[in-house]
Amino acid sequence: IDVEGAEVLVWRGMRETLHRFPEVAVIVELHVEQNQKRAEEFLDEVSGTGYVLRYIGYDGNVHRAEKSKILGNPREHWALWLQKS
């Protein structure tokens, strides 16, 4: 998903699909610097629905991340890997 700030709207629109396919992984490009408040709202929404915050690092591996790490690095272009734990 690469929607330039509309991540929370897309996530909400996907609720039924995510419920039907709980094993799915979703990859989201997130630019915190564009709108920190929207990014925080999106991360809260994701965490609140039981998805674990992970990101794809420059090494190609998936790493666990805390909301504070993502928001604390606003210039980073985050490739988030979102999947239920």
HUSUL-V977978 format. One record per residue. N is the residue number from 1. RES is the residue in one letter. SS is DSSP state (hx for helix, st for strand, lp for the rest). OMEGA is omega in degrees with one decimal (none if undefined). D_LAST is the distance of its C-alpha to the last C-alpha in whole Angstrom. Layout:
# HUSUL-V977978
[[N	RES	SS	OMEGA	D_LAST] [N	RES	SS	OMEGA	D_LAST]]
This chain:
# HUSUL-V977978
[[1	I	lp	177.5	20] [2	D	lp	-171.6	23] [3	V	lp	170.6	25] [4	E	lp	173.6	26] [5	G	lp	-179.2	25] [6	A	lp	-175.5	24] [7	E	hx	-177.6	21] [8	V	hx	178.3	20] [9	L	hx	177.8	23] [10	V	hx	-179.8	21] [11	W	hx	178.9	17] [12	R	hx	178.4	19] [13	G	hx	-179.3	21] [14	M	lp	-172.3	18] [15	R	hx	-177.9	17] [16	E	hx	178.8	18] [17	T	hx	179.0	17] [18	L	hx	178.1	14] [19	H	hx	-179.5	14] [20	R	hx	-177.5	16] [21	F	lp	-173.6	14] [22	P	lp	-178.5	10] [23	E	lp	-176.1	9] [24	V	lp	171.6	11] [25	A	lp	-179.8	10] [26	V	st	177.1	13] [27	I	st	-176.1	15] [28	V	st	171.7	17] [29	E	st	-176.5	20] [30	L	st	176.6	20] [31	H	st	-176.9	24] [32	V	hx	-174.9	24] [33	E	hx	-178.9	27] [34	Q	hx	-179.4	28] [35	N	lp	-175.1	27] [36	Q	hx	-178.7	25] [37	K	hx	177.5	25] [38	R	hx	178.7	24] [39	A	hx	178.6	21] [40	E	hx	177.4	20] [41	E	hx	178.8	20] [42	F	hx	-179.5	18] [43	L	hx	177.1	15] [44	D	hx	179.9	16] [45	E	hx	-180.0	15] [46	V	hx	-179.3	12] [47	S	hx	-179.1	11] [48	G	hx	179.0	13] [49	T	lp	173.4	11] [50	G	lp	177.6	7] [51	Y	st	-179.1	6] [52	V	st	178.0	6] [53	L	st	175.0	9] [54	R	st	176.7	10] [55	Y	st	175.8	14] [56	I	st	-177.7	16] [57	G	lp	178.2	19] [58	Y	lp	176.5	22] [59	D	lp	178.9	22] [60	G	lp	179.9	20] [61	N	lp	177.5	17] [62	V	st	-177.3	13] [63	H	st	175.4	13] [64	R	st	179.8	11] [65	A	lp	173.2	13] [66	E	lp	177.8	14] [67	K	hx	-178.1	16] [68	S	hx	178.5	19] [69	K	hx	-179.4	19] [70	I	hx	-179.1	19] [71	L	hx	-179.8	21] [72	G	lp	177.9	23] [73	N	lp	-171.0	24] [74	P	lp	-179.3	25] [75	R	lp	178.6	27] [76	E	lp	171.9	24] [77	H	st	-173.4	23] [78	W	st	170.9	19] [79	A	st	-175.7	18] [80	L	st	174.6	14] [81	W	st	-175.1	11] [82	L	st	-178.9	9] [83	Q	st	176.6	6] [84	K	st	-176.7	4] [85	S	lp	none	0]]
